[in-house]
Amino acid sequence: MKLNKPSVIKETMIESFEFYGASIVASTPKPKYLMSFSTGGLFINESVELAALHRESEAWKVTLGRAIECGLATLPKAASKRRTLREITNRISCLSAIEREFLISEADRQEQQAVLWLATCRAYRFIHEFAVEVVRERHLSWRLELGPEAFDVFFGAKAEWDGGLAAISKSTQQKLRQVLYRMMREAGLLSEDGHIQTVYLSPRLKSLIVQADPDGLEVFPGGDSG
């Protein structure tokens, strides 16, 4: 099974603030699977607000702190709010300054969805690999139905080689699947009845993605065609 790597991959959560650089060489060990996306979805509105809140050259932990102080996430519990904003920050920090500016100032709603899906794929190795190895491959072969078993089989195959994944409980796996499928629907990759959809990207957005990563379009079904 061929594994594809995003241009920006993180080894730790935003709370530790230790990141890989944008350039990954072939000899670099693959980072651990971060499976902390078990809540919410793409958080489109909150993500755009947080991207606008960030100041260039500012540490992302500072941005996160200001986002928490100003109550960016509309969640009732402080712990839930902090966790959600940490996840959003972890994703947005994977975008380049140009991509963030596009997200804030130029992108329409559909393009915002696409940019945030791209950021999510960069932040979580598992989601990136699922997008390329399962969603893209099924789209190319016209096997468009994406039932829950697709996730379960993929998760099981990865868990055979990764102790961290193997230790995750069945209930957590189901939650991760639920959230991932929700994100794919919000990003336009998956229809409400569970079928993979072609994602049409504007020439401007395609250009931005390819500038950062020549293989970046692979996380969008049909995105690297034409």
C-alpha positions as CSV (number, residue, x, y, z in Angstrom):
1,M,0.0,0.0,0.0
2,K,1.5,3.3,-1.1
3,L,1.7,5.9,1.7
4,N,1.6,9.6,0.7
5,K,2.9,12.4,2.9
6,P,1.5,15.9,3.2
7,S,3.9,18.8,2.8
8,V,3.5,19.8,6.4
9,I,3.1,17.1,9.1
10,K,3.1,17.6,12.8
11,E,4.6,15.3,15.4
12,T,2.9,16.7,18.5
13,M,-0.2,18.6,19.5
14,I,-0.2,22.4,19.5
15,E,0.1,22.4,23.3
16,S,3.7,21.2,23.0
17,F,4.5,23.4,20.1
18,E,7.1,21.1,18.4
19,F,6.6,21.0,14.7
20,Y,8.3,19.4,11.7
21,G,9.4,21.9,9.1
22,A,7.6,22.2,5.8
23,S,10.3,20.2,4.1
24,I,10.1,16.4,4.7
25,V,12.9,14.3,3.3
26,A,12.6,10.6,2.5
27,S,14.7,9.5,5.4
28,T,12.7,11.4,8.0
29,P,10.8,9.0,10.2
30,K,7.0,9.2,9.9
31,P,5.4,11.1,12.7
32,K,3.0,9.5,15.2
33,Y,-0.7,9.3,14.4
34,L,-2.5,12.2,16.1
35,M,-6.0,11.0,16.7
36,S,-7.3,14.1,18.6
37,F,-10.0,15.0,16.1
38,S,-12.8,13.1,17.9
39,T,-15.0,16.2,18.4
40,G,-16.8,18.7,16.2
41,G,-16.1,18.9,12.5
42,L,-14.3,21.4,10.3
43,F,-15.3,24.4,12.5
44,I,-15.4,26.6,9.5
45,N,-16.5,29.9,11.1
46,E,-14.3,29.5,14.1
47,S,-11.3,28.6,11.9
48,V,-11.7,31.7,9.7
49,E,-11.9,33.8,12.8
50,L,-8.8,32.3,14.4
51,A,-6.8,32.6,11.1
52,A,-7.7,36.3,11.1
53,L,-6.7,36.6,14.8
54,H,-3.2,35.3,14.1
55,R,-0.4,37.9,13.7
56,E,2.5,37.0,11.5
57,S,5.7,36.1,13.4
58,E,3.6,35.4,16.5
59,A,3.9,32.1,18.2
60,W,0.8,29.9,17.7
61,K,0.5,29.4,21.5
62,V,0.1,33.1,21.8
63,T,-2.7,33.1,19.2
64,L,-4.3,30.2,21.0
65,G,-4.2,32.1,24.3
66,R,-5.8,35.2,22.8
67,A,-8.5,33.0,21.2
68,I,-9.3,31.5,24.5
69,E,-9.4,34.9,26.2
70,C,-11.7,36.4,23.7
71,G,-14.1,33.4,23.8
72,L,-13.7,32.5,20.1
73,A,-15.4,29.1,20.4
74,T,-19.1,29.2,21.4
75,L,-18.9,26.2,23.7
76,P,-20.4,26.1,27.2
77,K,-17.5,24.4,29.1
78,A,-14.1,25.9,29.4
79,A,-12.3,22.6,29.0
80,S,-14.3,21.9,25.8
81,K,-13.6,25.4,24.5
82,R,-9.8,25.1,25.1
83,R,-9.7,21.7,23.4
84,T,-11.6,22.8,20.4
85,L,-9.5,25.9,19.9
86,R,-6.3,23.9,20.4
87,E,-7.4,21.6,17.6
88,I,-8.4,24.5,15.3
89,T,-5.0,26.2,16.0
90,N,-3.2,22.9,15.2
91,R,-4.9,22.8,11.8
92,I,-4.7,26.5,10.8
93,S,-1.0,26.6,11.7
94,C,-0.4,24.1,8.9
95,L,-1.4,26.7,6.3
96,S,1.1,29.1,4.8
97,A,0.6,32.8,5.3
98,I,-0.6,33.1,1.7
99,E,-3.1,30.3,2.2
100,R,-4.4,31.9,5.4
101,E,-4.8,35.2,3.7
102,F,-6.7,33.5,0.9
103,L,-8.9,31.8,3.5
104,I,-9.7,35.1,5.3
105,S,-10.0,37.6,2.4
106,E,-10.7,35.9,-0.9
107,A,-12.2,32.5,-0.5
108,D,-15.9,31.9,-0.9
109,R,-17.6,29.4,1.3
110,Q,-16.8,26.4,-0.9
111,E,-13.1,27.4,-1.1
112,Q,-13.0,27.9,2.7
113,Q,-14.3,24.4,3.1
114,A,-11.5,23.1,0.8
115,V,-8.8,25.1,2.5
116,L,-9.8,23.8,5.9
117,W,-10.0,20.2,4.7
118,L,-6.4,20.7,3.3
119,A,-5.3,22.0,6.7
120,T,-6.9,19.1,8.4
121,C,-5.2,16.6,6.2
122,R,-1.9,18.2,6.9
123,A,-2.4,18.2,10.6
124,Y,-3.5,14.6,11.0
125,R,-1.5,12.0,9.2
126,F,-4.3,9.4,9.5
127,I,-6.8,11.6,7.8
128,H,-4.3,12.4,5.0
129,E,-3.6,8.8,4.4
130,F,-7.4,7.9,4.4
131,A,-8.1,10.7,1.9
132,V,-5.4,9.5,-0.5
133,E,-5.4,5.7,0.0
134,V,-9.1,5.2,0.4
135,V,-11.2,8.2,-0.9
136,R,-9.0,9.0,-3.8
137,E,-8.5,5.4,-4.9
138,R,-12.2,4.7,-4.7
139,H,-13.0,7.8,-6.7
140,L,-10.5,6.8,-9.4
141,S,-12.1,3.4,-9.7
142,W,-15.7,4.7,-9.5
143,R,-16.4,2.8,-6.3
144,L,-18.1,5.8,-4.8
145,E,-20.0,4.4,-1.9
146,L,-18.1,5.0,1.3
147,G,-19.7,3.1,4.1
148,P,-18.5,2.8,7.6
149,E,-16.7,-0.5,6.8
150,A,-14.2,1.4,4.6
151,F,-13.0,3.3,7.7
152,D,-13.0,0.2,9.9
153,V,-10.9,-1.9,7.4
154,F,-8.5,1.0,6.9
155,F,-8.1,1.6,10.6
156,G,-7.6,-2.1,11.3
157,A,-4.9,-2.3,8.6
158,K,-3.0,0.6,10.1
159,A,-3.4,-0.7,13.6
160,E,-1.6,-3.9,12.7
161,W,1.6,-1.8,12.3
162,D,1.0,0.9,14.9
163,G,0.7,0.2,18.6
164,G,-0.9,3.6,19.3
165,L,-3.7,2.9,17.0
166,A,-4.1,-0.7,18.2
167,A,-4.6,0.6,21.7
168,I,-7.6,2.8,20.8
169,S,-10.9,1.4,22.0
170,K,-13.8,0.4,19.6
171,S,-16.0,3.2,21.0
172,T,-13.3,5.8,20.3
173,Q,-12.8,4.3,16.8
174,Q,-16.5,4.8,16.1
175,K,-16.3,8.4,17.3
176,L,-13.3,9.1,15.1
177,R,-15.2,7.6,12.1
178,Q,-18.2,9.7,12.9
179,V,-16.3,12.9,13.1
180,L,-14.1,12.2,10.0
181,Y,-17.2,11.4,7.9
182,R,-18.8,14.6,9.2
183,M,-15.8,16.6,8.1
184,M,-15.8,15.1,4.7
185,R,-19.5,16.0,4.3
186,E,-18.7,19.6,5.4
187,A,-15.8,19.8,3.0
188,G,-17.9,18.6,0.1
189,L,-16.1,15.3,-0.4
190,L,-19.0,13.1,0.8
191,S,-22.7,13.4,0.0
192,E,-25.4,13.0,2.7
193,D,-26.1,9.5,1.5
194,G,-22.5,8.5,1.8
195,H,-21.1,8.7,-1.7
196,I,-17.8,10.3,-2.7
197,Q,-18.2,13.5,-4.7
198,T,-15.8,15.2,-7.1
199,V,-14.4,18.4,-5.6
200,Y,-14.0,21.2,-8.1
201,L,-11.3,23.7,-7.1
202,S,-10.8,27.1,-8.6
203,P,-7.6,27.7,-10.6
204,R,-6.4,30.2,-7.9
205,L,-6.8,27.7,-5.1
206,K,-5.2,24.9,-7.1
207,S,-2.2,27.1,-7.7
208,L,-1.8,28.0,-4.1
209,I,-2.0,24.3,-3.0
210,V,0.5,23.1,-5.6
211,Q,2.9,25.9,-4.7
212,A,3.0,24.5,-1.1
213,D,2.9,20.8,-2.1
214,P,2.9,19.4,-5.7
215,D,0.9,16.4,-4.4
216,G,-1.4,18.5,-2.3
217,L,-4.4,18.1,-4.6
218,E,-4.5,14.4,-4.0
219,V,-6.6,14.9,-0.8
220,F,-9.5,16.1,-3.0
221,P,-11.4,13.5,-5.1
222,G,-10.8,14.6,-8.7
223,G,-8.8,17.6,-7.5
224,D,-5.6,16.5,-9.4
225,S,-7.4,15.8,-12.7
226,G,-7.5,18.2,-15.6
